[in-house]
Amino acid sequence: VLFLRRIQKSAKESMEDVIRKVFTYTPHSLTHNGLSLDNGSRIVIGGYKDANDIDKYLGIEYDIITIEECTQITEDKVMKLRGSLRSSKTTWRPRIYMSTNADGVGLGWFKRMFIEPSRNHTETVTRFFDVTQIHNPFINVEYEAFLDSLTGALRKAWKDGDWDAF
């Protein structure tokens, strides 16, 4: 598994939360760049300073790729990452998971690939789950106040999940 986020430190912090919640009773060891399970599986925690840093993840076989804040990456880099989404396991279907806000350099490709098919009810190979802070029972009041303090297009995008704000 590749777990990728622009800031590797943030990716590691996010993954540490997952590890505490999901792998509590699963034998594992933490490495400098991820998690290793006793069955040989690994979760690589990756980050990038700019789009060129993504190249270091290309060409490696990943059964699962997770990209946090995927609209911070260009369509070209996401497509190249998808070239590493493959498996030699005959009983496994490789998959990619992406999360994001409604902004960033990749907003156009994301809207074309996910938002428009969802709006038009024409999804075939993708699934878009429209989730905002109102769907998250774990959002604290301080973060809610922060979202309420935003103005303009950023408020529409981040608080309301408005994919047309930018």
Rosetta blueprint (number, residue, H / E / L):
1 V L
2 L E
3 F E
4 L E
5 R L
6 R L
7 I L
8 Q H
9 K H
10 S H
11 A H
12 K H
13 E H
14 S H
15 M H
16 E H
17 D H
18 V H
19 I H
20 R H
21 K H
22 V H
23 F L
24 T L
25 Y L
26 T L
27 P L
28 H E
29 S E
30 L E
31 T E
32 H L
33 N L
34 G E
35 L E
36 S E
37 L E
38 D L
39 N L
40 G L
41 S L
42 R E
43 I E
44 V E
45 I E
46 G E
47 G L
48 Y L
49 K L
50 D L
51 A H
52 N H
53 D H
54 I H
55 D H
56 K H
57 Y H
58 L L
59 G L
60 I L
61 E L
62 Y E
63 D L
64 I E
65 I E
66 T E
67 I E
68 E L
69 E L
70 C H
71 T H
72 Q H
73 I L
74 T L
75 E H
76 D H
77 K H
78 V H
79 M H
80 K H
81 L H
82 R H
83 G L
84 S L
85 L E
86 R L
87 S L
88 S L
89 K L
90 T L
91 T L
92 W L
93 R L
94 P L
95 R E
96 I E
97 Y E
98 M E
99 S L
100 T L
101 N L
102 A L
103 D L
104 G L
105 V L
106 G L
107 L H
108 G H
109 W H
110 F H
111 K H
112 R H
113 M H
114 F H
115 I H
116 E H
117 P H
118 S H
119 R H
120 N L
121 H L
122 T L
123 E L
124 T L
125 V L
126 T L
127 R L
128 F L
129 F L
130 D L
131 V L
132 T L
133 Q H
134 I H
135 H H
136 N L
137 P L
138 F L
139 I L
140 N L
141 V H
142 E H
143 Y H
144 E H
145 A H
146 F H
147 L H
148 D H
149 S H
150 L L
151 T L
152 G H
153 A H
154 L H
155 R H
156 K H
157 A H
158 W H
159 K L
160 D L
161 G L
162 D L
163 W L
164 D L
165 A L
166 F L
